[in-house]
Amino acid sequence: MSRLEWRATLLSPALALAVAMLAGHLLVLLAGETPRVVFAALLQGTWGTPYGVGQVLFKATPLIFTGLAVAIPFRAGLFNIGAEGQVVLGALAAGLIGAALPVGTPWLLAVPLVIVGAALVGGAWGAVPGALKARFGAHEVITTIMLNFVALALANYLVAGWFAVPETLHTAPIVEGARLSRLGDWFGALHGSAANTALLLALAVAAGAWWLLFRTGAGYEIRTAGLNPDAARYGGTSMMRVSVLAMALAGACAGLVGSNFVQGYKTYYEDGFSGGIGFMGIAVALLGRNHPVGVVLAALLFGTLSQGALAINALVPKEIVEILQAVIILAVVASNQEVRAALRREGGG
């Protein structure tokens, strides 16, 4: 990556955060409160207590998965709007596989089985729009949006009609061996928070995505296809293979969200649990500049804002935080080209 690219990658999110902070100050003043007091309460309720730290980590974990689910296809020149459906079907697979295992299944077998099953189902669902793009030229934005509705409806039908515990909208609990431990069991200070070892899986997947994208031939093809499709074709890259691979990897990442919610938190799949986490992955990927390290940092920021909204709700409406999230996204999109142009002028190029 060139020096200009590195500077643009750092400056664009920094500018977006500065704009969001300014907007936040104005919104807090309009709400009749003191910005210093409100932002201090936000920091205290997130990174100021062990419980707050744990909750931030818990909320950041699925955002790492869905951020990667958007960032990887972006690198290939594809826009994955379908992470929400991939999340739902992957989590449902985790719940059904975990509940179907024999009660005495050891964790060394049960945990990988559930995780791999969720990734495979999410990956298979993600590969569908990739294959449609490769075979028929169907635009992935349209197909992924439509497949979200199909996935949500399918999951609702399966749970409500076949697999729900009577008088509920959730599946039977997964077996004990398939559950992930809470971080509070390892670090006593985090006791009481929902943070669990799915965070370690998310960080490992992010590291794997970095290695794949920047240290392998397949990653080189993905990046080349996104930067210059014509040059990629001339160099022998199969655009069909890249399209299917990138979308399948995206679906697999999104499917792993079930490890955080099903295996590490609720111990069952619950209809409607996702709450738009797949769409939030778009914001995380944009702020993280589609780089795995940036995705992790952006996920921590949005996890902080999500938990911080609860901490400041007694002072100002928590919807202010949702507005700030939107401002960050818009500022990143708007500032990208401006920052690059300014850096080129500064460098005389």
C-alpha positions in Angstrom: 0.0 0.0 0.0 1.4 3.4 -1.0 2.1 6.2 1.5 -0.8 8.2 0.2 -3.1 5.1 0.6 -2.0 4.7 4.2 -2.5 8.3 5.1 -6.0 8.3 3.4 -6.9 5.1 5.3 -6.1 6.8 8.6 -7.3 10.3 8.0 -10.7 9.5 6.5 -12.0 7.7 9.6 -10.3 10.2 11.9 -12.1 13.0 10.1 -15.4 11.1 10.3 -15.0 10.7 14.1 -14.2 14.4 14.5 -17.4 15.3 12.6 -19.4 12.9 14.7 -18.0 14.3 17.9 -19.0 17.8 16.8 -22.5 16.6 15.9 -22.7 14.8 19.2 -21.9 18.0 21.1 -24.5 19.9 19.2 -27.2 17.2 19.8 -26.4 17.1 23.5 -26.7 20.8 23.8 -30.0 20.8 22.0 -31.2 18.1 24.5 -30.4 20.6 27.3 -27.4 18.7 28.8 -23.7 19.4 29.1 -21.6 17.5 26.5 -18.7 16.9 29.0 -21.1 15.3 31.5 -22.8 13.1 28.9 -19.6 11.9 27.2 -18.0 11.2 30.6 -21.1 9.1 31.5 -20.7 7.2 28.2 -17.0 6.4 28.8 -17.7 5.5 32.4 -20.5 3.1 31.4 -18.3 1.4 28.8 -14.6 1.4 29.4 -14.9 2.8 33.0 -16.0 -0.5 34.6 -15.2 -4.1 34.1 -18.8 -4.9 33.4 -19.0 -2.1 30.8 -15.8 -3.4 29.1 -17.3 -6.9 29.0 -20.5 -5.7 27.4 -18.5 -3.6 24.8 -16.6 -6.7 23.9 -19.8 -8.8 23.7 -21.4 -6.3 21.3 -18.3 -5.9 19.3 -17.9 -9.6 18.6 -20.7 -10.1 16.1 -19.7 -6.8 14.5 -16.3 -8.2 13.7 -17.9 -11.1 12.0 -20.4 -9.1 10.0 -17.8 -6.4 9.2 -15.6 -9.0 7.7 -18.6 -10.4 5.8 -18.8 -7.0 4.1 -15.1 -6.2 3.8 -14.0 -9.3 2.0 -16.4 -9.0 -0.9 -15.7 -5.2 -1.0 -12.0 -6.2 -1.7 -13.3 -8.2 -4.7 -15.4 -5.3 -6.0 -18.6 -6.8 -4.6 -21.2 -5.3 -2.2 -22.6 -7.9 0.2 -25.9 -6.5 1.6 -26.9 -10.1 2.6 -25.0 -10.5 5.8 -28.3 -10.3 7.8 -29.7 -13.4 6.1 -26.4 -15.2 6.4 -26.2 -14.4 10.1 -29.7 -15.8 10.7 -29.3 -19.1 8.8 -25.8 -19.7 10.3 -27.1 -19.1 13.8 -30.1 -21.3 13.2 -27.7 -24.0 12.0 -25.7 -23.6 15.2 -28.8 -23.9 17.3 -30.1 -27.0 15.6 -26.8 -28.8 15.4 -26.0 -28.0 19.0 -29.4 -29.3 20.2 -29.2 -32.4 18.0 -25.9 -33.6 19.5 -26.0 -36.4 22.1 -26.1 -35.0 25.7 -22.7 -36.3 26.6 -20.8 -35.0 23.6 -17.4 -33.7 24.8 -16.7 -30.0 24.1 -13.6 -30.9 22.0 -16.0 -32.4 19.5 -19.2 -30.4 20.0 -17.8 -26.9 19.8 -16.0 -27.3 16.5 -19.0 -29.2 15.0 -21.4 -26.4 15.8 -19.0 -23.7 14.6 -18.1 -25.4 11.4 -21.8 -26.2 10.7 -22.7 -22.5 11.2 -19.9 -21.4 8.9 -20.8 -23.9 6.2 -24.5 -23.0 6.2 -23.7 -19.2 6.1 -21.0 -19.8 3.5 -23.4 -21.8 1.3 -26.0 -19.1 1.5 -23.4 -16.4 0.7 -22.2 -18.4 -2.3 -25.6 -18.3 -3.9 -25.4 -14.6 -5.0 -21.8 -15.1 -5.9 -22.7 -17.9 -8.2 -25.6 -15.9 -9.7 -23.2 -13.0 -10.3 -20.7 -15.3 -11.9 -23.1 -17.3 -14.1 -25.8 -14.9 -15.1 -24.3 -11.5 -14.2 -27.1 -10.9 -11.6 -26.1 -7.8 -9.5 -25.1 -9.0 -6.0 -26.8 -6.0 -4.3 -30.2 -7.0 -5.6 -29.8 -10.7 -5.0 -28.4 -10.3 -1.5 -31.2 -8.0 -0.5 -33.8 -10.4 -1.8 -32.1 -13.4 -0.2 -32.3 -11.6 3.2 -36.1 -11.8 3.0 -35.9 -15.4 2.0 -33.6 -16.3 4.8 -35.6 -14.5 7.4 -38.8 -16.1 6.2 -37.3 -19.5 6.0 -35.8 -19.3 9.5 -39.2 -18.1 10.9 -41.0 -20.9 9.2 -38.6 -23.6 10.5 -38.5 -22.3 14.0 -42.2 -21.6 14.4 -43.4 -24.6 12.6 -40.9 -27.3 13.4 -38.2 -26.6 16.0 -39.5 -24.2 18.6 -39.9 -25.1 22.2 -43.7 -25.0 22.8 -45.1 -21.5 23.5 -41.8 -19.9 22.5 -40.0 -18.7 19.4 -36.7 -20.3 20.2 -35.2 -23.7 19.6 -34.2 -26.3 22.3 -31.0 -25.5 24.2 -27.8 -26.8 22.8 -26.0 -29.5 24.7 -23.6 -28.4 27.5 -20.5 -29.5 25.5 -21.3 -27.1 22.6 -21.5 -24.0 24.8 -18.7 -21.4 25.0 -17.5 -20.2 28.3 -17.9 -16.6 29.5 -14.8 -14.5 29.7 -15.9 -13.8 33.3 -15.0 -17.4 34.1 -11.5 -16.6 33.1 -11.2 -13.0 34.2 -13.2 -12.5 37.4 -13.4 -8.7 36.8 -15.7 -9.4 33.8 -18.1 -11.5 35.8 -21.7 -10.7 35.0 -21.1 -9.5 31.5 -22.1 -11.5 28.4 -18.7 -11.5 26.9 -17.6 -15.0 25.9 -14.8 -16.8 24.1 -16.5 -16.2 20.7 -14.5 -13.0 20.9 -11.3 -15.1 20.5 -12.8 -16.8 17.5 -13.7 -13.4 16.0 -10.1 -12.2 16.4 -8.8 -15.4 15.0 -11.1 -15.1 11.9 -9.9 -11.5 11.5 -6.3 -12.6 11.6 -7.1 -15.3 9.1 -8.8 -12.8 6.8 -5.7 -10.6 6.9 -3.5 -13.6 6.1 -5.7 -14.7 3.3 -6.1 -11.2 1.7 -2.5 -10.1 2.0 -0.3 -13.2 2.1 -1.9 -15.7 -0.3 -2.5 -16.1 -4.0 -6.2 -16.3 -3.6 -6.2 -13.0 -1.6 -4.1 -11.4 -4.3 -6.7 -12.4 -6.9 -9.5 -11.1 -4.8 -7.8 -7.7 -4.3 -6.8 -7.5 -8.0 -10.3 -8.3 -9.1 -11.6 -5.4 -7.0 -9.0 -2.9 -8.0 -8.8 -3.6 -11.7 -11.1 -6.4 -13.1 -9.7 -6.1 -16.7 -6.1 -6.5 -15.5 -7.2 -9.4 -13.3 -8.7 -11.2 -16.3 -5.7 -10.4 -18.4 -3.5 -12.0 -15.7 -5.5 -15.2 -15.8 -7.8 -14.6 -12.8 -11.2 -16.3 -13.0 -13.7 -13.7 -12.1 -16.3 -16.4 -11.6 -14.1 -18.2 -9.1 -13.3 -15.0 -7.3 -17.0 -14.0 -7.1 -18.1 -17.3 -5.6 -15.1 -17.5 -3.2 -15.5 -13.9 -1.9 -19.2 -14.3 -1.2 -18.8 -17.8 0.3 -16.2 -16.5 2.7 -18.4 -13.5 3.6 -21.3 -15.9 4.3 -19.1 -18.1 6.5 -18.0 -15.1 8.5 -21.6 -13.9 9.0 -22.7 -17.4 9.9 -20.2 -17.4 12.8 -22.3 -14.8 14.6 -24.2 -17.7 16.1 -21.1 -18.6 18.1 -21.5 -15.4 20.1 -25.3 -15.5 20.6 -26.2 -19.2 20.5 -23.1 -20.8 22.0 -21.9 -18.1 24.3 -25.0 -16.3 25.4 -28.5 -17.6 25.1 -27.6 -21.3 24.4 -30.4 -21.5 21.8 -31.5 -19.8 18.6 -34.2 -17.2 19.0 -36.3 -15.8 16.2 -35.5 -12.2 15.6 -32.3 -12.2 17.6 -30.1 -10.5 14.9 -31.7 -7.1 15.2 -30.0 -5.7 12.1 -26.5 -6.8 13.0 -25.8 -7.8 9.4 -26.6 -4.3 8.2 -24.4 -2.8 10.9 -21.5 -4.7 9.4 -21.7 -2.4 6.4 -20.9 0.6 8.7 -18.1 -1.3 10.4 -16.5 -2.3 7.1 -16.8 1.3 5.8 -15.2 2.8 8.9 -12.6 0.1 9.0 -11.6 0.8 5.3 -12.3 -2.9 4.5 -9.2 -4.0 6.3 -9.4 -6.7 8.9 -7.5 -4.7 11.5 -9.7 -1.7 10.8 -12.8 -3.8 11.1 -11.8 -4.9 14.6 -11.2 -1.4 15.7 -14.4 -0.1 14.1 -16.4 -3.0 15.8 -15.0 -1.9 19.1 -16.1 1.7 18.4 -19.6 0.7 17.5 -19.8 -1.7 20.4 -18.8 1.2 22.6 -21.5 3.4 21.2 -24.1 0.6 21.5 -23.3 0.0 25.2 -22.8 3.7 25.8 -26.4 4.5 24.6 -27.6 2.6 27.6 -25.3 4.4 29.9 -26.4 7.9 28.9 -30.1 7.1 28.5 -30.9 8.7 31.9 -29.4 12.0 30.7 -30.3 12.2 27.0 -32.3 10.1 24.5 -30.2 7.0 23.5 -31.3 7.7 19.9 -28.6 10.4 19.9 -26.0 7.6 19.7 -27.9 6.1 16.7 -27.7 9.5 15.0 -23.9 9.6 15.7 -23.5 6.2 14.1 -25.2 7.5 11.0 -23.1 10.6 11.0 -19.9 8.5 11.1 -21.0 6.5 8.1 -22.0 9.5 6.1 -18.8 11.3 7.0 -16.6 8.4 6.0 -18.3 8.1 2.6 -18.2 11.9 2.0 -14.7 12.5 3.2 -12.9 9.6 1.4 -12.4 11.3 -2.0 -11.9 14.7 -0.4 -9.1 13.4 1.8 -7.4 11.7 -1.1 -7.6 14.8 -3.3 -6.1 16.9 -0.5 -3.3 14.5 0.0 -2.5 14.4 -3.7 -2.4 18.2 -3.8 -0.1 18.3 -0.8 2.2 15.7 -2.5 2.1 17.6 -5.7 0.6 14.5 -7.5 
